[in-house]
Amino acid sequence: MREQRKRLVGIVTGDKMDKTVVVTVASTQRHPIYGKVMRRTKKYKAHDENNECHVGDRVQIIESKPISRQKRFVVTEILDRAK
C-alpha cells in the first residue's frame, strides 16, 4: 500500500528547544482570480531526537502520531547542512 503520511522539505528556523526544531516550509500557490503566483510559508514543529539539526539546515520531515500538543512531525533526514 502507498505511504499515506505527508513528507515535507523545509529550512530549520529555530532550534532552541530540547529535541524540537521549527521547520519553515515554503510552497507556491496561484491566486484564484488574478493568476499571480504567490509564495506561502508555514511553520511546523518537528521532533529531533538527537538534537542534530541547527538553524539553516535543509531537512525532510514526515507526519507522525502526535508527540506533544504542537508536534506532529519527525525529522527523517538532513539534506543540506548550514554553512
MDAnalysis code that builds the backbone (N, CA, C; Angstrom):
import MDAnalysis as mda
import numpy as np

u = mda.Universe.empty(249, n_residues=83, atom_resindex=np.repeat(np.arange(83), 3), trajectory=True)
u.add_TopologyAttr("name", ["N", "CA", "C"] * 83)
u.add_TopologyAttr("resid", np.arange(1, 84))
u.add_TopologyAttr("resname", ["MET", "ARG", "GLU", "GLN", "ARG", "LYS", "ARG", "LEU", "VAL", "GLY", "ILE", "VAL", "THR", "GLY", "ASP", "LYS", "MET", "ASP", "LYS", "THR", "VAL", "VAL", "VAL", "THR", "VAL", "ALA", "SER", "THR", "GLN", "ARG", "HIS", "PRO", "ILE", "TYR", "GLY", "LYS", "VAL", "MET", "ARG", "ARG", "THR", "LYS", "LYS", "TYR", "LYS", "ALA", "HIS", "ASP", "GLU", "ASN", "ASN", "GLU", "CYS", "HIS", "VAL", "GLY", "ASP", "ARG", "VAL", "GLN", "ILE", "ILE", "GLU", "SER", "LYS", "PRO", "ILE", "SER", "ARG", "GLN", "LYS", "ARG", "PHE", "VAL", "VAL", "THR", "GLU", "ILE", "LEU", "ASP", "ARG", "ALA", "LYS"])
u.atoms.positions = np.array([
    [0.847, -1.191, 0.000],
    [0.000, 0.000, 0.000],
    [0.885, 1.243, 0.000],
    [0.387, 2.292, -0.626],
    [1.133, 3.540, -0.740],
    [1.270, 4.231, 0.609],
    [2.419, 4.846, 0.827],
    [2.662, 5.596, 2.069],
    [1.717, 6.793, 2.125],
    [0.951, 6.914, 3.203],
    [-0.073, 7.943, 3.299],
    [0.374, 9.189, 4.071],
    [1.524, 9.104, 4.740],
    [1.948, 10.233, 5.557],
    [2.589, 11.318, 4.695],
    [2.389, 12.577, 5.103],
    [2.958, 13.706, 4.364],
    [4.466, 13.762, 4.572],
    [5.189, 14.079, 3.494],
    [6.631, 14.319, 3.560],
    [6.864, 15.736, 3.062],
    [7.532, 16.554, 3.872],
    [7.770, 17.943, 3.527],
    [9.255, 18.248, 3.640],
    [9.716, 19.193, 2.833],
    [11.108, 19.637, 2.877],
    [11.103, 21.118, 3.241],
    [11.923, 21.490, 4.223],
    [11.967, 22.882, 4.655],
    [13.286, 23.238, 5.297],
    [13.364, 24.474, 5.747],
    [14.563, 25.025, 6.371],
    [14.321, 25.153, 7.873],
    [15.301, 24.750, 8.677],
    [15.190, 24.891, 10.130],
    [15.375, 26.361, 10.492],
    [14.380, 26.936, 11.182],
    [14.452, 28.336, 11.578],
    [14.578, 28.516, 13.081],
    [14.441, 27.428, 13.839],
    [14.590, 27.526, 15.289],
    [15.034, 26.200, 15.871],
    [16.021, 26.245, 16.783],
    [16.487, 25.012, 17.423],
    [16.751, 25.212, 18.908],
    [16.078, 26.160, 19.530],
    [16.342, 26.492, 20.931],
    [15.709, 25.488, 21.902],
    [14.704, 24.748, 21.460],
    [14.036, 23.789, 22.339],
    [14.796, 22.472, 22.372],
    [14.556, 21.691, 23.417],
    [15.201, 20.387, 23.542],
    [14.440, 19.362, 22.719],
    [15.120, 18.707, 21.788],
    [14.585, 17.653, 20.926],
    [13.469, 18.149, 20.004],
    [13.412, 19.451, 19.752],
    [12.401, 20.025, 18.871],
    [13.038, 21.087, 17.996],
    [12.663, 21.114, 16.717],
    [13.097, 22.179, 15.814],
    [11.868, 22.767, 15.131],
    [11.970, 24.026, 14.743],
    [10.925, 24.689, 13.970],
    [11.365, 24.682, 12.510],
    [10.544, 24.103, 11.654],
    [10.868, 23.979, 10.236],
    [9.892, 24.838, 9.438],
    [10.430, 25.725, 8.587],
    [9.606, 26.564, 7.724],
    [9.547, 25.936, 6.340],
    [8.331, 25.648, 5.889],
    [8.111, 25.016, 4.589],
    [7.472, 26.044, 3.661],
    [8.099, 26.274, 2.504],
    [7.582, 27.233, 1.527],
    [6.886, 26.480, 0.396],
    [5.763, 27.028, -0.066],
    [5.052, 26.448, -1.202],
    [4.531, 27.577, -2.081],
    [4.270, 27.266, -3.323],
    [3.714, 28.263, -4.238],
    [2.260, 27.948, -4.504],
    [1.486, 29.024, -4.702],
    [0.057, 28.885, -4.908],
    [-0.395, 29.972, -5.875],
    [-1.239, 29.630, -6.806],
    [-1.730, 30.597, -7.776],
    [-2.980, 31.285, -7.221],
    [-3.052, 32.602, -7.366],
    [-4.213, 33.357, -6.901],
    [-5.424, 32.962, -7.736],
    [-6.568, 32.694, -7.089],
    [-7.714, 32.182, -7.835],
    [-8.294, 33.147, -8.873],
    [-8.184, 34.452, -8.644],
    [-8.759, 35.415, -9.587],
    [-7.701, 36.017, -10.499],
    [-6.612, 36.500, -9.917],
    [-5.625, 37.255, -10.689],
    [-4.555, 36.394, -11.342],
    [-4.396, 35.155, -10.894],
    [-3.451, 34.263, -11.537],
    [-2.005, 34.452, -11.126],
    [-1.729, 35.417, -10.270],
    [-0.350, 35.648, -9.835],
    [0.106, 34.493, -8.931],
    [1.357, 34.093, -9.109],
    [1.915, 33.036, -8.273],
    [2.400, 33.644, -6.971],
    [1.846, 33.147, -5.851],
    [2.192, 33.658, -4.533],
    [2.999, 32.617, -3.786],
    [3.893, 33.069, -2.951],
    [4.695, 32.164, -2.137],
    [4.140, 32.155, -0.726],
    [3.793, 30.991, -0.251],
    [3.239, 30.821, 1.092],
    [4.244, 30.072, 1.956],
    [4.344, 30.444, 3.223],
    [5.205, 29.725, 4.144],
    [4.389, 29.268, 5.344],
    [4.773, 28.134, 5.887],
    [4.109, 27.602, 7.069],
    [5.165, 26.996, 7.978],
    [4.999, 27.171, 9.290],
    [5.964, 26.658, 10.255],
    [5.407, 25.398, 10.921],
    [6.275, 24.399, 11.047],
    [5.931, 23.152, 11.715],
    [6.952, 22.886, 12.804],
    [6.491, 22.357, 13.939],
    [7.413, 21.891, 14.969],
    [7.644, 20.409, 14.718],
    [8.921, 20.018, 14.684],
    [9.271, 18.632, 14.378],
    [10.180, 18.067, 15.461],
    [10.055, 16.762, 15.688],
    [10.850, 16.071, 16.705],
    [12.236, 15.754, 16.157],
    [13.266, 16.133, 16.902],
    [14.662, 15.881, 16.539],
    [15.309, 15.179, 17.734],
    [15.309, 13.849, 17.714],
    [15.678, 13.054, 18.888],
    [17.072, 13.364, 19.419],
    [18.074, 13.513, 18.540],
    [19.449, 13.678, 18.994],
    [19.955, 15.116, 18.931],
    [19.069, 16.077, 18.729],
    [19.428, 17.497, 18.614],
    [20.516, 17.712, 17.560],
    [20.376, 17.083, 16.398],
    [21.370, 17.168, 15.329],
    [21.159, 18.375, 14.419],
    [19.938, 18.870, 14.309],
    [19.630, 19.960, 13.375],
    [19.977, 21.306, 13.993],
    [20.420, 22.224, 13.133],
    [20.724, 23.585, 13.547],
    [20.080, 24.560, 12.567],
    [20.015, 25.821, 12.946],
    [19.373, 26.840, 12.116],
    [20.068, 26.914, 10.759],
    [19.276, 26.888, 9.688],
    [19.805, 26.966, 8.336],
    [19.894, 25.628, 7.630],
    [19.764, 24.526, 8.350],
    [19.804, 23.207, 7.723],
    [18.535, 22.975, 6.901],
    [18.694, 22.272, 5.783],
    [17.553, 21.870, 4.956],
    [17.229, 20.428, 5.331],
    [16.004, 20.179, 5.806],
    [15.637, 18.869, 6.331],
    [14.357, 18.353, 5.681],
    [14.173, 17.038, 5.804],
    [12.925, 16.414, 5.376],
    [12.196, 15.959, 6.631],
    [10.899, 16.277, 6.723],
    [10.101, 15.867, 7.875],
    [8.951, 15.005, 7.385],
    [8.492, 14.109, 8.255],
    [7.394, 13.212, 7.908],
    [6.343, 13.275, 9.013],
    [5.106, 13.163, 8.609],
    [3.991, 13.211, 9.538],
    [4.015, 11.988, 10.450],
    [3.636, 12.174, 11.725],
    [3.606, 11.057, 12.668],
    [2.438, 11.244, 13.623],
    [2.317, 10.315, 14.547],
    [1.280, 10.482, 15.566],
    [1.656, 11.665, 16.458],
    [0.707, 12.294, 17.121],
    [1.024, 13.448, 17.964],
    [2.025, 13.096, 19.059],
    [3.109, 13.880, 19.127],
    [4.154, 13.666, 20.130],
    [3.908, 14.579, 21.325],
    [3.424, 15.785, 21.062],
    [3.049, 16.715, 22.122],
    [1.901, 17.563, 21.578],
    [1.611, 18.666, 22.264],
    [0.457, 19.474, 21.868],
    [0.607, 20.032, 20.461],
    [1.822, 20.404, 20.049],
    [2.014, 21.021, 18.744],
    [2.883, 20.201, 17.799],
    [3.554, 19.168, 18.282],
    [4.459, 18.382, 17.431],
    [3.724, 17.215, 16.803],
    [3.691, 17.218, 15.440],
    [3.096, 16.118, 14.702],
    [4.003, 15.642, 13.570],
    [5.246, 16.093, 13.567],
    [6.207, 15.716, 12.535],
    [7.504, 15.254, 13.174],
    [8.268, 14.437, 12.436],
    [9.556, 13.931, 12.883],
    [10.577, 14.205, 11.781],
    [11.774, 14.653, 12.154],
    [12.841, 14.865, 11.181],
    [13.366, 13.498, 10.738],
    [13.316, 13.227, 9.417],
    [13.795, 11.936, 8.919],
    [15.232, 12.020, 8.460],
    [15.602, 13.110, 7.776],
    [16.991, 13.243, 7.340],
    [17.353, 14.702, 7.141],
    [18.642, 14.971, 7.253],
    [19.174, 16.304, 6.991],
    [19.730, 16.295, 5.576],
    [19.142, 17.108, 4.703],
    [19.531, 17.125, 3.297],
    [20.775, 17.982, 3.063],
    [20.800, 19.184, 3.628],
    [21.944, 20.098, 3.490],
    [22.244, 20.701, 4.853],
    [23.521, 20.832, 5.153],
    [23.943, 21.496, 6.380],
    [24.095, 22.990, 6.144],
    [23.892, 23.782, 7.192],
    [24.109, 25.225, 7.092],
    [25.594, 25.502, 7.012],
    [25.944, 26.570, 6.334],
    [27.357, 26.920, 6.189],
    [27.873, 27.630, 7.421],
])
